Structure formats: structure tokens, C-alpha cells
Amino acid sequence: MSSSLVSLPRIEWPYVEALIRLSLGLALGLLIGLERERSQKEAGMRTFAAIALLGGLGGLMGQPFALSALMFTALLTVYLNARTLMAREGAELTTSAAMMITCVAGVLCGQGHRLTPAALIVSLTALLSWKRPLSGFSRGLTDTEARSAIILAILAIVIYPALPDKPLGPMGLIEPRAAWITVLVIAGIGSVNYVLLKLYGTRGADIAGFLGGLVNSSITVSELAGRVATGGDAAVPAAYRGILLATAAMITRNIVLLALLSPVSLAYSLSSFAAMLLACMVLLRFCPVPAGTTPMPMNLELPFSLKLALKYGVLFLLLSVGGTLTLKLLGEAAFYAVSFVGGLFSSASAVASAADLVSRQQIDPWQGAVGAMLASWASVVVNLPFLMRARHRGLSRRIGIAMLVVMVAGAAGLMAVSPIATMFLELLDASEALSP
């Protein structure tokens, strides 16, 4: 009787590709394991490397094996916490969560993902290594600041998706989502700057001036002028530098807004903004840091509040609708006037409104750039009356001359790029006319 051999089917993985996937998972496991090892945790480099490899094999072998890898890792976390609790050392919740995320990242590596698991593990490792700074920052928050952060999250995650995504009103002048995006961008920048100011703003007039200008340049100028009123001539050099830095911060903030909302308009206005910033830096060179500069706490508003959100939103809508109507009914010059007047109240809202009109193709990028520059100049002009609080004629004269130099530099930068921008727009119109 003859016996026959039965051969089973065999699947060969592409060796190089499988090696790359498993190697990436191993490297990510070693990275996060290194951080846990340095923190003297029970699970270290070898444990996390093994979990990542387990997840990688599960990802290579298919969904049932990937789920099995996750279940095995979950059992391992239960065992780890049981040991630490029996030793009365407390539960290892953070390490347990890190183990599960490492397994998920390993599964993604096994499935062929590369950037996503790498970004996931690097971000997680950073969070684990920043335990003390993050804990200290959270404990230092006041109840009001925490509520401001929660309100900002509600406005971004809850309210924004519920807003209509189409223009409303006659002629489609009102775009709720565009207005809300502007509110969130401005509020986000203000919140980040507020945190920086809270961390570093009391260490000197220069830092307070720049970070305060990022939050609100007008309030910063008023605060610095008040320091001169109480400190006399000795406080003038520090106040002068702080006001220049607040102006530079306002310009920087408007550059960021244009970069986020209308990069093409920033391309046209960048030379003008750069000239204004350069003028501020040159003027600062002629006024060295005063010796023995004392810390200057800045009494600025909270990072975000519902009142501030409504202010930005309403002002943005008024400027957007007013800019569109005046452009259609009265022409380009009327739009520029609206931008300047809007800049007197909030240059950030006026710049965002000009960028929004460019994105809706109501105006061309060059007009948006000019409108943004006029709003920035208006913010410079409106800060000058706050100097009256200082009651110091010398400071008012020096700041007035400095602001004039900054505005002239901006005008020169805008005029220098004007012929190039005009020629580019003409070529663009010609190409659109020739296209079918």
C-alpha cells in the first residue's frame, strides 16, 4: 500500500517589507521603553519592545491576530497593576495606557503604516517625559483660566460643526463658519500668547512688551505708559523699548493670521511687513537695554472668554459685510477705508476680514494685502493716544517719531512690490481669459 505525502500551502511574506515593518515597531517600542526605564517603572525597554513586536506580528498576520495581541497586552497590564497594588505602590495607570498604545502602534506598523505610528509614539513619549512641567502648569491654572480653556474647546468642537456651511442673508454676505474660524484662530493665538506671558512676562520689560503685544498691543502700550507716569524719567527707556516690541508683536501676529487664512495675500504684503519689523529692530538698536531693569507684571485680560469671542465674531462679520458692500457699491477706496477703520478697533479682525474676502474671491490678493497693511497701520495710530497716560512729552515725541518711521517703512515696502504685484495680476487675468 503506497503512502502519499500531503503538502500544506505556504505563504511567504516579502522579507524586506516585513523586516522594515517589524524594525519600525521595535524602534518605537524601544523609544517609549527608554523613557519608562529612565522613570524607573516596572515595564521598561524590553517589555515595550516586546509589546511593539507582538503588535507588529499581529498586524502582519491579520485582524484576528491583531486583536489577540491587544488582548494579551491588556492581560499584561492587569498583571502589572495587580503586582503594584499588592506591593502597595499604587496602580500604574499611565504605564498601562502606554503599553496599550504601543501595541496599537505595533499593529499599525505591521499593517504598513509608518508616519502615523511614529507620530503617535513620539507624541506619547513627549507627554510622558513632560510629566512635571505639565503637572506644574495644570496646578498653576486658576479656575477662571480653566473655564476659558473649556469655553474655547466648546466653541471649536461643539458649536463650529453645527453652524451652516453655506452663506446666509441677501447676496450671501454672511458666512457663519468663516467668521467662527476667524474667532477660533485669533482666540487660539491669544491663548498661546497668554500662556507665554504668564510663564515669562514678569521677567523684564522687553519680554512683557512683546508677549503683551501679541495678546493686545493697546493694553500693553497703556500699561507701559502707566509705568512711566509712576516711575518718571527712569522708566522711559524701558517703556520705549516695550512699546516698540509690542508694535513688532502686533505685526508678527498679523503675519501669522495672513499665513493661516490667506497665504497668497501674505506673499504680496510680506515685504511691507518685513520692512516694518526691520524698522522696529533698527530703532531698538539705538536704545540699549537699561541697566537694572525691574520685572514688569502686565495686567492683561484673560486668554479667552465668551465676551471676547462675541466681540471678535461680531466685528469680523461687520467688517466682512461692510467691506463687501462698500467694494461693490463705492469701489476699492471705500474697502480700504473700512479696513483702516476696522484696524482702529481690532487689527486682527480687520486682517482676518480682508483674508476672508480674498478666499471668497470678492477681492484680489493685492487688495487683501493693502487692506491688511492699512489695518496694521491703524493699530499703530490708535496706540498713540494711550501715551497720554504717561504724561511725558519726551516719550510721546520719541514714540511718535518711531511709529512714523515704522509706517513709512511699511509704505516703502508696499510700494516696492506694487509694480510686481500689478504685473503678476495682469498676467493671471490674461491666462484665465485664454483658458477654455
SULTA-V959091 format. One line per field, one symbol per residue. phi: phi as a letter, one per 20 degrees, with the letter a starting at -180 (. if undefined). psi: psi as a letter, one per 20 degrees, with the letter a starting at -180 (. if undefined). A space follows every 50 residues. Layout:
phi: ???
psi: ???
This chain:
phi: .eddedeefcddffgfffffffffffffffffffffffelefecffffff ffffffffffepfgffffffffffffffffffffffeldnfeffffffff ffffffffffeofcfffffffffffffffefffffffffefeffffffff fffffeeeegfeffecfdmfmmfddgffffffgffffffffffffffffc feerfffffffffffafffffffffffffeemffefgfffffffffffff fffffffffeebgfffffdffffffffffffffffecffffmfegcfdee fffbbfffffffffffffffffffffffedofffffffffffffeaffff fffffffffemfcegffffffffffffffffffffffffflcffffffff ffffffffffffffffegfffffffffffffffeff
psi: pqpppopqqpppqoggghggghhgggghghghhgghghjlrgpbggghgh gghghggghhirgghghhghgghghhhggghgghhhjljrqmgghghhgg hhgghgggghiiqggghghghggghgghhkggggghghhiprhghghghg gghghghggghiqpjqqrrpjlhpnghgghggghgghgghgghggghhhi ijirhggggghhhhgohghgggghhhhhhhibhhiggghgghgghhghgg ggghggghhhhmhhhhhhihhgghhgghgggghhhjnrpqpkpqqnppmr rrhqrhghghgggghggghgggggghghhiahhhghghgghhhhgohghg ghgghghghjkhrrhghhggghghhghhhggihghiihhhlohggggghg gghggghggghghhhhighggggghghghghhhhq.
